[in-house]
Amino acid sequence: MPLYDMRCRQCGKEFTIMASWQEKENATCPRCGSNQVEQLYRSFALGKGTSGGGGCSPAPGRSFG
Ligand SMILES: [Zn+2]
């Protein structure tokens, strides 16, 4: 079953449910039990910009002992 990101309109609780399409319609808030929940649509960030420049890796700390 697909996962749905939901948010309660009563208390603002965001939660994820695993349910079918019909069950999603009857989802309730796990915190306050309200059925005033709406589905969240996650937007995937596309492209974080090209990072120019040299790739300098931080030197690992050497510990003796
Ligand atoms: Zn709630």
N, CA, C, O and the ligand as a Tripos MOL2 file, in Angstrom:
@<TRIPOS>MOLECULE
protein
  261   259    66     0     0
PROTEIN
NO_CHARGES

@<TRIPOS>ATOM
      1 N           0.8400   -1.2070    0.0000 N.3       1 MET1
      2 CA          0.0000    0.0000    0.0000 C.3       1 MET1
      3 C           0.8680    1.2480    0.0000 C.2       1 MET1
      4 O           1.9480    1.2500    0.5910 O.2       1 MET1
      5 N           0.4260    2.2730   -0.6330 N.am      2 PRO2
      6 CA          1.2110    3.5150   -0.7030 C.3       2 PRO2
      7 C           1.1820    4.2690    0.6170 C.2       2 PRO2
      8 O           0.3120    4.0670    1.4640 O.2       2 PRO2
      9 N           2.1550    5.1310    0.7540 N.am      3 LEU3
     10 CA          2.2340    5.9760    1.9400 C.3       3 LEU3
     11 C           1.7010    7.3560    1.6140 C.2       3 LEU3
     12 O           1.9250    7.8860    0.5260 O.2       3 LEU3
     13 N           0.9990    7.9240    2.5670 N.am      4 TYR4
     14 CA          0.4710    9.2640    2.3850 C.3       4 TYR4
     15 C           0.9320   10.1490    3.5350 C.2       4 TYR4
     16 O           0.8570    9.7690    4.7040 O.2       4 TYR4
     17 N           1.3980   11.3100    3.1850 N.am      5 ASP5
     18 CA          1.7490   12.2990    4.2020 C.3       5 ASP5
     19 C           0.5260   13.1410    4.4930 C.2       5 ASP5
     20 O          -0.0410   13.7770    3.6050 O.2       5 ASP5
     21 N           0.1380   13.1320    5.7410 N.am      6 MET6
     22 CA         -1.0740   13.8420    6.1240 C.3       6 MET6
     23 C          -0.7460   14.8900    7.1740 C.2       6 MET6
     24 O           0.2850   14.8230    7.8430 O.2       6 MET6
     25 N          -1.6410   15.8580    7.3030 N.am      7 ARG7
     26 CA         -1.4930   16.8680    8.3480 C.3       7 ARG7
     27 C          -2.8640   17.1760    8.9360 C.2       7 ARG7
     28 O          -3.8550   17.3570    8.2280 O.2       7 ARG7
     29 N          -2.8700   17.2240   10.2520 N.am      8 CYS8
     30 CA         -4.1110   17.5020   10.9450 C.3       8 CYS8
     31 C          -4.3840   19.0080   10.9140 C.2       8 CYS8
     32 O          -3.5010   19.8210   11.1840 O.2       8 CYS8
     33 N          -5.5970   19.3470   10.5880 N.am      9 ARG9
     34 CA         -5.9600   20.7640   10.5340 C.3       9 ARG9
     35 C          -6.3650   21.2780   11.9020 C.2       9 ARG9
     36 O          -6.5400   22.4810   12.0970 O.2       9 ARG9
     37 N          -6.5110   20.3750   12.8370 N.am     10 GLN10
     38 CA         -6.8810   20.7650   14.1840 C.3      10 GLN10
     39 C          -5.6550   21.1450   15.0100 C.2      10 GLN10
     40 O          -5.5880   22.2280   15.5920 O.2      10 GLN10
     41 N          -4.6930   20.2360   15.0480 N.am     11 CYS11
     42 CA         -3.5340   20.4660   15.9060 C.3      11 CYS11
     43 C          -2.2480   20.6410   15.1100 C.2      11 CYS11
     44 O          -1.2000   20.9520   15.6760 O.2      11 CYS11
     45 N          -2.3260   20.4400   13.7940 N.am     12 GLY12
     46 CA         -1.1550   20.6490   12.9680 C.3      12 GLY12
     47 C          -0.1970   19.4800   12.9590 C.2      12 GLY12
     48 O           0.9120   19.5810   12.4350 O.2      12 GLY12
     49 N          -0.6170   18.3810   13.5320 N.am     13 LYS13
     50 CA          0.2220   17.2050   13.5660 C.3      13 LYS13
     51 C           0.4190   16.6430   12.1640 C.2      13 LYS13
     52 O          -0.5400   16.4270   11.4240 O.2      13 LYS13
     53 N           1.6900   16.4080   11.8120 N.am     14 GLU14
     54 CA          1.9730   15.7880   10.5300 C.3      14 GLU14
     55 C           2.3360   14.3390   10.7480 C.2      14 GLU14
     56 O           3.1530   14.0130   11.6090 O.2      14 GLU14
     57 N           1.7300   13.4790    9.9670 N.am     15 PHE15
     58 CA          1.9740   12.0590   10.1420 C.3      15 PHE15
     59 C           1.8510   11.3550    8.8080 C.2      15 PHE15
     60 O           1.3140   11.8980    7.8420 O.2      15 PHE15
     61 N           2.3490   10.1590    8.7770 N.am     16 THR16
     62 CA          2.3190    9.3610    7.5570 C.3      16 THR16
     63 C           1.4840    8.1220    7.7930 C.2      16 THR16
     64 O           1.6140    7.4450    8.8130 O.2      16 THR16
     65 N           0.6390    7.8430    6.8450 N.am     17 ILE17
     66 CA         -0.1990    6.6640    6.9620 C.3      17 ILE17
     67 C           0.0300    5.7500    5.7720 C.2      17 ILE17
     68 O           0.3600    6.1940    4.6710 O.2      17 ILE17
     69 N          -0.1510    4.4840    6.0200 N.am     18 MET18
     70 CA         -0.0920    3.5200    4.9450 C.3      18 MET18
     71 C          -1.5030    2.9810    4.7480 C.2      18 MET18
     72 O          -2.0040    2.2110    5.5680 O.2      18 MET18
     73 N          -2.1220    3.3800    3.6820 N.am     19 ALA19
     74 CA         -3.5170    3.0280    3.5030 C.3      19 ALA19
     75 C          -3.8750    3.0520    2.0340 C.2      19 ALA19
     76 O          -3.1620    3.6080    1.1980 O.2      19 ALA19
     77 N          -4.9770    2.4440    1.7560 N.am     20 SER20
     78 CA         -5.4950    2.5000    0.3970 C.3      20 SER20
     79 C          -6.1710    3.8500    0.1810 C.2      20 SER20
     80 O          -6.2930    4.6600    1.1000 O.2      20 SER20
     81 N          -6.5950    4.0610   -1.0210 N.am     21 TRP21
     82 CA         -7.1880    5.3550   -1.3610 C.3      21 TRP21
     83 C          -8.4450    5.6190   -0.5180 C.2      21 TRP21
     84 O          -8.6510    6.7270   -0.0240 O.2      21 TRP21
     85 N          -9.2620    4.6040   -0.3660 N.am     22 GLN22
     86 CA        -10.4870    4.7880    0.4100 C.3      22 GLN22
     87 C         -10.1800    5.0050    1.8810 C.2      22 GLN22
     88 O         -10.8090    5.8310    2.5440 O.2      22 GLN22
     89 N          -9.2130    4.2590    2.3830 N.am     23 GLU23
     90 CA         -8.8820    4.3850    3.8010 C.3      23 GLU23
     91 C          -8.2640    5.7380    4.1020 C.2      23 GLU23
     92 O          -8.4190    6.2820    5.1960 O.2      23 GLU23
     93 N          -7.5660    6.2660    3.1210 N.am     24 LYS24
     94 CA         -6.9530    7.5800    3.3140 C.3      24 LYS24
     95 C          -8.0170    8.6470    3.5640 C.2      24 LYS24
     96 O          -7.8110    9.5870    4.3320 O.2      24 LYS24
     97 N          -9.1360    8.4820    2.9100 N.am     25 GLU25
     98 CA        -10.2130    9.4600    3.0660 C.3      25 GLU25
     99 C         -10.7540    9.4550    4.4870 C.2      25 GLU25
    100 O         -11.2990   10.4520    4.9590 O.2      25 GLU25
    101 N         -10.5990    8.3250    5.1610 N.am     26 ASN26
    102 CA        -11.1310    8.2040    6.5100 C.3      26 ASN26
    103 C         -10.0360    8.2870    7.5630 C.2      26 ASN26
    104 O         -10.2090    7.8340    8.6940 O.2      26 ASN26
    105 N          -8.9180    8.8650    7.1810 N.am     27 ALA27
    106 CA         -7.8000    8.9450    8.1100 C.3      27 ALA27
    107 C          -8.1220    9.9020    9.2530 C.2      27 ALA27
    108 O          -8.8230   10.8980    9.0770 O.2      27 ALA27
    109 N          -7.6010    9.5770   10.4030 N.am     28 THR28
    110 CA         -7.7920   10.4360   11.5670 C.3      28 THR28
    111 C          -6.4430   10.7690   12.1830 C.2      28 THR28
    112 O          -5.4670   10.0380   12.0090 O.2      28 THR28
    113 N          -6.4040   11.8590   12.8900 N.am     29 CYS29
    114 CA         -5.1740   12.3060   13.5190 C.3      29 CYS29
    115 C          -4.8120   11.3880   14.6830 C.2      29 CYS29
    116 O          -5.6480   11.1010   15.5400 O.2      29 CYS29
    117 N          -3.5570   10.9280   14.7080 N.am     30 PRO30
    118 CA         -3.1280   10.0450   15.7970 C.3      30 PRO30
    119 C          -2.9790   10.7840   17.1240 C.2      30 PRO30
    120 O          -2.9220   10.1570   18.1820 O.2      30 PRO30
    121 N          -2.9170   12.1070   17.0710 N.am     31 ARG31
    122 CA         -2.7210   12.8790   18.2940 C.3      31 ARG31
    123 C          -4.0560   13.2500   18.9430 C.2      31 ARG31
    124 O          -4.2860   12.9750   20.1200 O.2      31 ARG31
    125 N          -4.9270   13.8750   18.1550 N.am     32 CYS32
    126 CA         -6.1650   14.3800   18.7330 C.3      32 CYS32
    127 C          -7.3920   13.6150   18.2370 C.2      32 CYS32
    128 O          -8.5020   13.8130   18.7310 O.2      32 CYS32
    129 N          -7.1770   12.7450   17.2600 N.am     33 GLY33
    130 CA         -8.2800   11.9290   16.8010 C.3      33 GLY33
    131 C          -9.2280   12.6370   15.8580 C.2      33 GLY33
    132 O         -10.2810   12.1000   15.5150 O.2      33 GLY33
    133 N          -8.8700   13.8220   15.4410 N.am     34 SER34
    134 CA         -9.7480   14.5620   14.5400 C.3      34 SER34
    135 C          -9.6930   13.9700   13.1340 C.2      34 SER34
    136 O          -8.6720   13.4230   12.7180 O.2      34 SER34
    137 N         -10.7780   14.0850   12.4260 N.am     35 ASN35
    138 CA        -10.7930   13.6090   11.0420 C.3      35 ASN35
    139 C         -10.5900   14.7670   10.0650 C.2      35 ASN35
    140 O         -10.7280   14.6150    8.8510 O.2      35 ASN35
    141 N         -10.2600   15.9180   10.6290 N.am     36 GLN36
    142 CA         -9.9880   17.0800    9.7800 C.3      36 GLN36
    143 C          -8.5280   17.0350    9.3480 C.2      36 GLN36
    144 O          -7.7080   17.8370    9.7940 O.2      36 GLN36
    145 N          -8.2230   16.0990    8.4870 N.am     37 VAL37
    146 CA         -6.8540   15.9490    8.0270 C.3      37 VAL37
    147 C          -6.8010   16.1920    6.5290 C.2      37 VAL37
    148 O          -7.7590   15.9300    5.8030 O.2      37 VAL37
    149 N          -5.6870   16.6870    6.0950 N.am     38 GLU38
    150 CA         -5.4940   16.9500    4.6800 C.3      38 GLU38
    151 C          -4.2040   16.2980    4.2320 C.2      38 GLU38
    152 O          -3.2890   16.0830    5.0270 O.2      38 GLU38
    153 N          -4.1440   15.9900    2.9690 N.am     39 GLN39
    154 CA         -2.9690   15.3250    2.4480 C.3      39 GLN39
    155 C          -1.9070   16.3380    2.0740 C.2      39 GLN39
    156 O          -2.1910   17.3850    1.4910 O.2      39 GLN39
    157 N          -0.6840   16.0030    2.4210 N.am     40 LEU40
    158 CA          0.4330   16.8550    2.0530 C.3      40 LEU40
    159 C           1.0540   16.3310    0.7650 C.2      40 LEU40
    160 O           1.1820   15.1230    0.5670 O.2      40 LEU40
    161 N           1.4260   17.2350   -0.0810 N.am     41 TYR41
    162 CA          2.0870   16.8580   -1.3150 C.3      41 TYR41
    163 C           3.5210   17.3630   -1.2690 C.2      41 TYR41
    164 O           3.8010   18.5590   -1.3550 O.2      41 TYR41
    165 N           4.3920   16.4130   -1.1330 N.am     42 ARG42
    166 CA          5.7970   16.7840   -1.0340 C.3      42 ARG42
    167 C           6.3280   17.1870   -2.3940 C.2      42 ARG42
    168 O           6.0730   16.5360   -3.4070 O.2      42 ARG42
    169 N           7.0600   18.2590   -2.3870 N.am     43 SER43
    170 CA          7.6890   18.7150   -3.6140 C.3      43 SER43
    171 C           9.1760   18.4230   -3.5460 C.2      43 SER43
    172 O           9.8730   18.8140   -2.6090 O.2      43 SER43
    173 N           9.6200   17.7460   -4.5400 N.am     44 PHE44
    174 CA         11.0230   17.3880   -4.5450 C.3      44 PHE44
    175 C          11.8600   18.5210   -5.1170 C.2      44 PHE44
    176 O          11.5640   19.0630   -6.1820 O.2      44 PHE44
    177 N          12.8860   18.8560   -4.4030 N.am     45 ALA45
    178 CA         13.7670   19.9230   -4.8550 C.3      45 ALA45
    179 C          14.6150   19.4230   -6.0110 C.2      45 ALA45
    180 O          15.2690   18.3830   -5.9300 O.2      45 ALA45
    181 N          14.5830   20.1840   -7.0760 N.am     46 LEU46
    182 CA         15.3320   19.7800   -8.2540 C.3      46 LEU46
    183 C          16.5440   20.6810   -8.4170 C.2      46 LEU46
    184 O          16.4220   21.8920   -8.6070 O.2      46 LEU46
    185 N          17.6760   20.0840   -8.3420 N.am     47 GLY47
    186 CA         18.8950   20.8330   -8.5960 C.3      47 GLY47
    187 C          19.2570   21.7350   -7.4410 C.2      47 GLY47
    188 O          18.4870   22.6260   -7.0850 O.2      47 GLY47
    189 N          20.3710   21.5270   -6.8720 N.am     48 LYS48
    190 CA         20.8200   22.3740   -5.7790 C.3      48 LYS48
    191 C          21.9130   23.3190   -6.2550 C.2      48 LYS48
    192 O          22.6370   23.9050   -5.4500 O.2      48 LYS48
    193 N          22.0220   23.4590   -7.5630 N.am     49 GLY49
    194 CA         23.0510   24.3320   -8.1000 C.3      49 GLY49
    195 C          24.3540   23.5830   -8.2530 C.2      49 GLY49
    196 O          24.6650   22.6510   -7.5100 O.2      49 GLY49
    197 N          25.1030   24.0260   -9.2440 N.am     50 THR50
    198 CA         26.3790   23.3720   -9.4720 C.3      50 THR50
    199 C          27.4270   23.9730   -8.5540 C.2      50 THR50
    200 O          27.5870   25.1920   -8.4800 O.2      50 THR50
    201 N          28.1070   23.1350   -7.8870 N.am     51 SER51
    202 CA         29.1330   23.6050   -6.9660 C.3      51 SER51
    203 C          30.4720   23.6180   -7.6760 C.2      51 SER51
    204 O          31.0780   22.5790   -7.9380 O.2      51 SER51
    205 N          30.9160   24.8340   -7.9790 N.am     52 GLY52
    206 CA         32.1990   24.9330   -8.6430 C.3      52 GLY52
    207 C          33.3170   25.0630   -7.6220 C.2      52 GLY52
    208 O          33.1070   25.4140   -6.4610 O.2      52 GLY52
    209 N          34.4840   24.7700   -8.0970 N.am     53 GLY53
    210 CA         35.6030   24.9070   -7.1730 C.3      53 GLY53
    211 C          36.2800   23.5750   -6.9220 C.2      53 GLY53
    212 O          35.8610   22.5320   -7.4250 O.2      53 GLY53
    213 N          37.2910   23.6370   -6.1640 N.am     54 GLY54
    214 CA         38.0570   22.4280   -5.9000 C.3      54 GLY54
    215 C          37.3800   21.5600   -4.8640 C.2      54 GLY54
    216 O          36.6070   22.0330   -4.0300 O.2      54 GLY54
    217 N          37.6830   20.3080   -4.9360 N.am     55 GLY55
    218 CA         37.1170   19.3910   -3.9640 C.3      55 GLY55
    219 C          38.1310   19.0460   -2.9040 C.2      55 GLY55
    220 O          38.8610   18.0600   -3.0020 O.2      55 GLY55
    221 N          38.1570   19.8710   -1.9030 N.am     56 CYS56
    222 CA         39.1220   19.6280   -0.8490 C.3      56 CYS56
    223 C          38.4520   18.8310    0.2620 C.2      56 CYS56
    224 O          37.4320   19.2420    0.8160 O.2      56 CYS56
    225 N          39.0260   17.7210    0.5640 N.am     57 SER57
    226 CA         38.4340   16.8890    1.5970 C.3      57 SER57
    227 C          39.1010   17.2040    2.9330 C.2      57 SER57
    228 O          40.3160   17.3820    3.0090 O.2      57 SER57
    229 N          38.3070   17.2670    3.9540 N.am     58 PRO58
    230 CA         38.8760   17.5520    5.2850 C.3      58 PRO58
    231 C          39.7620   16.4040    5.7470 C.2      58 PRO58
    232 O          39.4400   15.2270    5.5800 O.2      58 PRO58
    233 N          40.8680   16.7840    6.3220 N.am     59 ALA59
    234 CA         41.8160   15.7700    6.7740 C.3      59 ALA59
    235 C          41.2750   15.0970    8.0300 C.2      59 ALA59
    236 O          40.8200   15.7540    8.9660 O.2      59 ALA59
    237 N          41.3350   13.8090    8.0230 N.am     60 PRO60
    238 CA         40.8500   13.0890    9.1970 C.3      60 PRO60
    239 C          41.7720   13.2880   10.4010 C.2      60 PRO60
    240 O          42.9970   13.3060   10.2770 O.2      60 PRO60
    241 N          41.1730   13.4300   11.5090 N.am     61 GLY61
    242 CA         41.9790   13.6420   12.7110 C.3      61 GLY61
    243 C          42.7160   12.3730   13.1170 C.2      61 GLY61
    244 O          42.1530   11.2800   13.1690 O.2      61 GLY61
    245 N          43.9760   12.5630   13.3960 N.am     62 ARG62
    246 CA         44.7830   11.3950   13.7910 C.3      62 ARG62
    247 C          44.8750   11.3460   15.3120 C.2      62 ARG62
    248 O          45.2510   12.3060   15.9850 O.2      62 ARG62
    249 N          44.5230   10.2110   15.7910 N.am     63 SER63
    250 CA         44.6030   10.0570   17.2340 C.3      63 SER63
    251 C          45.5540    8.9230   17.5950 C.2      63 SER63
    252 O          45.4870    7.8350   17.0240 O.2      63 SER63
    253 N          46.4160    9.1880   18.5260 N.am     64 PHE64
    254 CA         47.3440    8.1520   18.9390 C.3      64 PHE64
    255 C          46.8810    7.5810   20.2770 C.2      64 PHE64
    256 O          46.2970    8.2740   21.1090 O.2      64 PHE64
    257 N          47.1400    6.3980   20.4350 N.am     65 GLY65
    258 CA         46.7990    5.8080   21.7060 C.3      65 GLY65
    259 C          46.1490    4.5060   21.4580 C.2      65 GLY65
    260 O          45.7680    3.8160   22.4040 O.2      65 GLY65
    261 ZN         -4.7220   16.4460   15.4310 Zn       66 ZN66
@<TRIPOS>BOND
     1     1     2 1
     2     2     3 1
     3     3     4 2
     4     3     5 am
     5     5     6 1
     6     6     7 1
     7     7     8 2
     8     7     9 am
     9     9    10 1
    10    10    11 1
    11    11    12 2
    12    11    13 am
    13    13    14 1
    14    14    15 1
    15    15    16 2
    16    15    17 am
    17    17    18 1
    18    18    19 1
    19    19    20 2
    20    19    21 am
    21    21    22 1
    22    22    23 1
    23    23    24 2
    24    23    25 am
    25    25    26 1
    26    26    27 1
    27    27    28 2
    28    27    29 am
    29    29    30 1
    30    30    31 1
    31    31    32 2
    32    31    33 am
    33    33    34 1
    34    34    35 1
    35    35    36 2
    36    35    37 am
    37    37    38 1
    38    38    39 1
    39    39    40 2
    40    39    41 am
    41    41    42 1
    42    42    43 1
    43    43    44 2
    44    43    45 am
    45    45    46 1
    46    46    47 1
    47    47    48 2
    48    47    49 am
    49    49    50 1
    50    50    51 1
    51    51    52 2
    52    51    53 am
    53    53    54 1
    54    54    55 1
    55    55    56 2
    56    55    57 am
    57    57    58 1
    58    58    59 1
    59    59    60 2
    60    59    61 am
    61    61    62 1
    62    62    63 1
    63    63    64 2
    64    63    65 am
    65    65    66 1
    66    66    67 1
    67    67    68 2
    68    67    69 am
    69    69    70 1
    70    70    71 1
    71    71    72 2
    72    71    73 am
    73    73    74 1
    74    74    75 1
    75    75    76 2
    76    75    77 am
    77    77    78 1
    78    78    79 1
    79    79    80 2
    80    79    81 am
    81    81    82 1
    82    82    83 1
    83    83    84 2
    84    83    85 am
    85    85    86 1
    86    86    87 1
    87    87    88 2
    88    87    89 am
    89    89    90 1
    90    90    91 1
    91    91    92 2
    92    91    93 am
    93    93    94 1
    94    94    95 1
    95    95    96 2
    96    95    97 am
    97    97    98 1
    98    98    99 1
    99    99   100 2
   100    99   101 am
   101   101   102 1
   102   102   103 1
   103   103   104 2
   104   103   105 am
   105   105   106 1
   106   106   107 1
   107   107   108 2
   108   107   109 am
   109   109   110 1
   110   110   111 1
   111   111   112 2
   112   111   113 am
   113   113   114 1
   114   114   115 1
   115   115   116 2
   116   115   117 am
   117   117   118 1
   118   118   119 1
   119   119   120 2
   120   119   121 am
   121   121   122 1
   122   122   123 1
   123   123   124 2
   124   123   125 am
   125   125   126 1
   126   126   127 1
   127   127   128 2
   128   127   129 am
   129   129   130 1
   130   130   131 1
   131   131   132 2
   132   131   133 am
   133   133   134 1
   134   134   135 1
   135   135   136 2
   136   135   137 am
   137   137   138 1
   138   138   139 1
   139   139   140 2
   140   139   141 am
   141   141   142 1
   142   142   143 1
   143   143   144 2
   144   143   145 am
   145   145   146 1
   146   146   147 1
   147   147   148 2
   148   147   149 am
   149   149   150 1
   150   150   151 1
   151   151   152 2
   152   151   153 am
   153   153   154 1
   154   154   155 1
   155   155   156 2
   156   155   157 am
   157   157   158 1
   158   158   159 1
   159   159   160 2
   160   159   161 am
   161   161   162 1
   162   162   163 1
   163   163   164 2
   164   163   165 am
   165   165   166 1
   166   166   167 1
   167   167   168 2
   168   167   169 am
   169   169   170 1
   170   170   171 1
   171   171   172 2
   172   171   173 am
   173   173   174 1
   174   174   175 1
   175   175   176 2
   176   175   177 am
   177   177   178 1
   178   178   179 1
   179   179   180 2
   180   179   181 am
   181   181   182 1
   182   182   183 1
   183   183   184 2
   184   183   185 am
   185   185   186 1
   186   186   187 1
   187   187   188 2
   188   187   189 am
   189   189   190 1
   190   190   191 1
   191   191   192 2
   192   191   193 am
   193   193   194 1
   194   194   195 1
   195   195   196 2
   196   195   197 am
   197   197   198 1
   198   198   199 1
   199   199   200 2
   200   199   201 am
   201   201   202 1
   202   202   203 1
   203   203   204 2
   204   203   205 am
   205   205   206 1
   206   206   207 1
   207   207   208 2
   208   207   209 am
   209   209   210 1
   210   210   211 1
   211   211   212 2
   212   211   213 am
   213   213   214 1
   214   214   215 1
   215   215   216 2
   216   215   217 am
   217   217   218 1
   218   218   219 1
   219   219   220 2
   220   219   221 am
   221   221   222 1
   222   222   223 1
   223   223   224 2
   224   223   225 am
   225   225   226 1
   226   226   227 1
   227   227   228 2
   228   227   229 am
   229   229   230 1
   230   230   231 1
   231   231   232 2
   232   231   233 am
   233   233   234 1
   234   234   235 1
   235   235   236 2
   236   235   237 am
   237   237   238 1
   238   238   239 1
   239   239   240 2
   240   239   241 am
   241   241   242 1
   242   242   243 1
   243   243   244 2
   244   243   245 am
   245   245   246 1
   246   246   247 1
   247   247   248 2
   248   247   249 am
   249   249   250 1
   250   250   251 1
   251   251   252 2
   252   251   253 am
   253   253   254 1
   254   254   255 1
   255   255   256 2
   256   255   257 am
   257   257   258 1
   258   258   259 1
   259   259   260 2
@<TRIPOS>SUBSTRUCTURE
     1 MET1         2 RESIDUE 1 A MET
     2 PRO2         6 RESIDUE 1 A PRO
     3 LEU3        10 RESIDUE 1 A LEU
     4 TYR4        14 RESIDUE 1 A TYR
     5 ASP5        18 RESIDUE 1 A ASP
     6 MET6        22 RESIDUE 1 A MET
     7 ARG7        26 RESIDUE 1 A ARG
     8 CYS8        30 RESIDUE 1 A CYS
     9 ARG9        34 RESIDUE 1 A ARG
    10 GLN10       38 RESIDUE 1 A GLN
    11 CYS11       42 RESIDUE 1 A CYS
    12 GLY12       46 RESIDUE 1 A GLY
    13 LYS13       50 RESIDUE 1 A LYS
    14 GLU14       54 RESIDUE 1 A GLU
    15 PHE15       58 RESIDUE 1 A PHE
    16 THR16       62 RESIDUE 1 A THR
    17 ILE17       66 RESIDUE 1 A ILE
    18 MET18       70 RESIDUE 1 A MET
    19 ALA19       74 RESIDUE 1 A ALA
    20 SER20       78 RESIDUE 1 A SER
    21 TRP21       82 RESIDUE 1 A TRP
    22 GLN22       86 RESIDUE 1 A GLN
    23 GLU23       90 RESIDUE 1 A GLU
    24 LYS24       94 RESIDUE 1 A LYS
    25 GLU25       98 RESIDUE 1 A GLU
    26 ASN26      102 RESIDUE 1 A ASN
    27 ALA27      106 RESIDUE 1 A ALA
    28 THR28      110 RESIDUE 1 A THR
    29 CYS29      114 RESIDUE 1 A CYS
    30 PRO30      118 RESIDUE 1 A PRO
    31 ARG31      122 RESIDUE 1 A ARG
    32 CYS32      126 RESIDUE 1 A CYS
    33 GLY33      130 RESIDUE 1 A GLY
    34 SER34      134 RESIDUE 1 A SER
    35 ASN35      138 RESIDUE 1 A ASN
    36 GLN36      142 RESIDUE 1 A GLN
    37 VAL37      146 RESIDUE 1 A VAL
    38 GLU38      150 RESIDUE 1 A GLU
    39 GLN39      154 RESIDUE 1 A GLN
    40 LEU40      158 RESIDUE 1 A LEU
    41 TYR41      162 RESIDUE 1 A TYR
    42 ARG42      166 RESIDUE 1 A ARG
    43 SER43      170 RESIDUE 1 A SER
    44 PHE44      174 RESIDUE 1 A PHE
    45 ALA45      178 RESIDUE 1 A ALA
    46 LEU46      182 RESIDUE 1 A LEU
    47 GLY47      186 RESIDUE 1 A GLY
    48 LYS48      190 RESIDUE 1 A LYS
    49 GLY49      194 RESIDUE 1 A GLY
    50 THR50      198 RESIDUE 1 A THR
    51 SER51      202 RESIDUE 1 A SER
    52 GLY52      206 RESIDUE 1 A GLY
    53 GLY53      210 RESIDUE 1 A GLY
    54 GLY54      214 RESIDUE 1 A GLY
    55 GLY55      218 RESIDUE 1 A GLY
    56 CYS56      222 RESIDUE 1 A CYS
    57 SER57      226 RESIDUE 1 A SER
    58 PRO58      230 RESIDUE 1 A PRO
    59 ALA59      234 RESIDUE 1 A ALA
    60 PRO60      238 RESIDUE 1 A PRO
    61 GLY61      242 RESIDUE 1 A GLY
    62 ARG62      246 RESIDUE 1 A ARG
    63 SER63      250 RESIDUE 1 A SER
    64 PHE64      254 RESIDUE 1 A PHE
    65 GLY65      258 RESIDUE 1 A GLY
    66 ZN66       261 GROUP 0 **** ****
